[in-house]
Amino acid sequence: MDATKLRRAIARTPLAPVAAFPKRLVSVARHDAKVLRTSARWLVTSREHHNYTYDLTKLSRQHLAWFVSVVCDVPVKQVRGYFAEIESDEALRAHIEQTTAAAARRGLADRRVRYARRIGWYAIVRATRPTHVVETGVDKGLGSCVLASALLRNAAEGQPGRLSALDINPEAGYLVRSGRWSEVVDLVIGDSIASIGAFDRPVDLFLHDSDHSREHEKREFDAVEPKLAPGAMLLTDNVTTTNVLAEHAERTDRRFLAYRETPANHWYRGDGIGVAW
């Protein structure tokens, strides 16, 4: 009996799990070794302790382009152009690197600029041309810079808009406190629910990226609902953890889609973008 026939014969016997164990062990060991190498490299080279930054895999980037294309009803080639636009913005990249290097909290931030799923935020703003964007949860302001950059591009093309960036931490947003990006950003320090309630102008695009508990996420979407402009778009950075936005979309008769990113060469599993429109 040749080796192939022998393996097939064993597979039909009670010895099959025992015979397969070495191969299964090797597969797990190879996977774990790769994770450990990636994790060890990150521990040595990165300073980040949360809100990790990374690049997307090539496939994940392609899927993000199609995701934005469907959500915004624009050609995927146009979306890829928006991706290239933000990734080739050397002035923004230099601003982020230099401001991070000079920041008081620079010991907890990487200078290398990696946008990951945020290029999707950028493309959505470029495609939809909102007048008023609201972002909850700012941290150092990387996402705010990306959104502001899109708004500045829109303004240069005759369709201006502003970003209301909300955070409870008075030290948040140091990346958007200077430079031309600050010209289109209103940094609001305080409770997000109270800040949303105080808006006196409609919201065209809302992004939840603050307290990631299910309860707080729901409170934000409930609070912003009466403030929304006709045809407004809702985004969440929490889509890989909760179903809050999907439930809100169903309750308010909207469509919903979710995208999950895949980081390149990073131990973190990645986040995603949920959109209701």
URVEN-V478248 format. One record per pair of residues at least 12 apart in sequence whose ideal C-beta (glycine too) atoms are under 8 Angstrom apart, sorted by the first residue. I is the first residue (numbers start at 0). J is the second residue. Records with the same first field share a line. If there is no record, write none. Layout:
I: J + J
//
This chain:
6: 18
34: 266
37: 264 + 265 + 266
38: 266
40: 264
41: 265 + 266
45: 109
46: 106 + 107 + 108 + 109
47: 107 + 108 + 109
48: 107
50: 138 + 139 + 141
51: 262 + 265 + 267
52: 109 + 111 + 112 + 113 + 114 + 115 + 141
53: 113 + 115 + 262 + 263 + 264 + 265 + 267 + 269
54: 113 + 115 + 262 + 263 + 264
55: 115 + 116 + 118 + 260 + 261 + 262 + 263
56: 261 + 262 + 263
57: 263
58: 261
59: 260 + 261 + 262 + 263 + 269
60: 82 + 118
62: 258
63: 82 + 116 + 118 + 119 + 258 + 260 + 272
64: 78 + 79 + 82 + 122
65: 78
66: 119 + 256 + 258 + 272
67: 81 + 119 + 122 + 123 + 126
69: 256
70: 123 + 232 + 256 + 274 + 276
71: 122 + 123 + 126 + 127
73: 126
77: 126
78: 122 + 126
81: 118 + 121 + 122 + 125 + 126 + 149
82: 118 + 121 + 122
84: 121 + 125 + 152
85: 114 + 118 + 121 + 122 + 145 + 148 + 149
86: 114 + 118
88: 148
91: 144 + 148 + 180
92: 112
94: 144 + 174 + 177 + 178 + 180
95: 112 + 141 + 144 + 174
96: 110 + 111 + 112
98: 173 + 174 + 177 + 178
99: 139 + 174
102: 139 + 173
103: 170 + 173
104: 139 + 170 + 173
108: 139
114: 141 + 145
115: 260 + 262 + 269 + 270
116: 258 + 260 + 269 + 270 + 271 + 272
117: 141 + 142 + 145
118: 145
119: 258 + 272
120: 142 + 145 + 146 + 149 + 206 + 234 + 272
121: 145 + 146 + 148 + 149
122: 149
123: 204 + 232 + 234 + 274
124: 146 + 149 + 150 + 153 + 160 + 204
125: 149 + 152 + 153
127: 203 + 204 + 232
128: 153 + 158 + 160
129: 160 + 203 + 204 + 232
130: 159 + 160 + 161 + 201 + 203 + 228
131: 160 + 161 + 163 + 200 + 201 + 202 + 203 + 204 + 228
132: 146 + 150 + 160 + 161 + 162 + 163 + 202 + 203 + 204 + 205 + 206
133: 162 + 163 + 165 + 195 + 198 + 202 + 204 + 205 + 206 + 223
134: 146 + 162 + 163 + 164 + 165 + 206 + 208
135: 165 + 166 + 191 + 195 + 206 + 207 + 208 + 209 + 219
136: 165 + 166 + 191 + 207 + 208 + 209 + 210 + 236
137: 164 + 165 + 166 + 168 + 171 + 172 + 175 + 186
138: 166 + 168 + 171 + 172
139: 171 + 172 + 173 + 174
140: 164 + 171 + 172 + 173 + 174 + 175 + 176
141: 174
142: 206 + 208
143: 162 + 164 + 172 + 174 + 175 + 180 + 184 + 186
144: 174 + 175 + 180
146: 162 + 164 + 206
147: 162 + 175 + 180 + 181 + 183 + 184
148: 180
150: 162 + 183
151: 179 + 180 + 182 + 183
154: 183
159: 183
160: 183 + 203
161: 183 + 184 + 185
162: 183 + 184 + 185
163: 185 + 187 + 194 + 198
164: 184 + 185 + 186 + 187
165: 187 + 189 + 191 + 194 + 195 + 209
166: 186 + 187 + 188 + 191 + 209
167: 188 + 189 + 190 + 191 + 209
168: 188
169: 188
171: 186 + 188
172: 184 + 186
191: 209 + 210 + 215 + 219 + 222
192: 218 + 219 + 222
195: 219 + 222 + 223 + 226
196: 222
198: 226
201: 226 + 227 + 228 + 231
202: 223 + 226 + 227 + 228 + 231
203: 227 + 228 + 230 + 231 + 232
204: 231 + 232 + 234
205: 220 + 223 + 227 + 231 + 232 + 233 + 234
206: 234 + 235 + 236
207: 219 + 220 + 233 + 234 + 235 + 236 + 237 + 244
208: 235 + 236 + 237
211: 236 + 237 + 240 + 241
213: 240 + 241 + 243
216: 235 + 237 + 241 + 243 + 244
217: 243 + 247
220: 233 + 243 + 244 + 247
221: 247
224: 247 + 251
230: 276
231: 276
232: 274 + 275 + 276
233: 247 + 248 + 253 + 274 + 275 + 276
234: 272 + 273 + 274 + 275
235: 272 + 273
236: 270 + 271 + 272
237: 273
238: 257 + 258 + 259 + 270 + 271 + 272 + 273
239: 257 + 259 + 268 + 269 + 270 + 271
244: 273 + 274 + 275
245: 257 + 273 + 275
247: 275
248: 275
251: 275
253: 275 + 276
254: 275 + 276
255: 273 + 274 + 275
256: 273 + 274
257: 271 + 272 + 273 + 274
258: 271 + 272 + 273
259: 271
260: 272
//
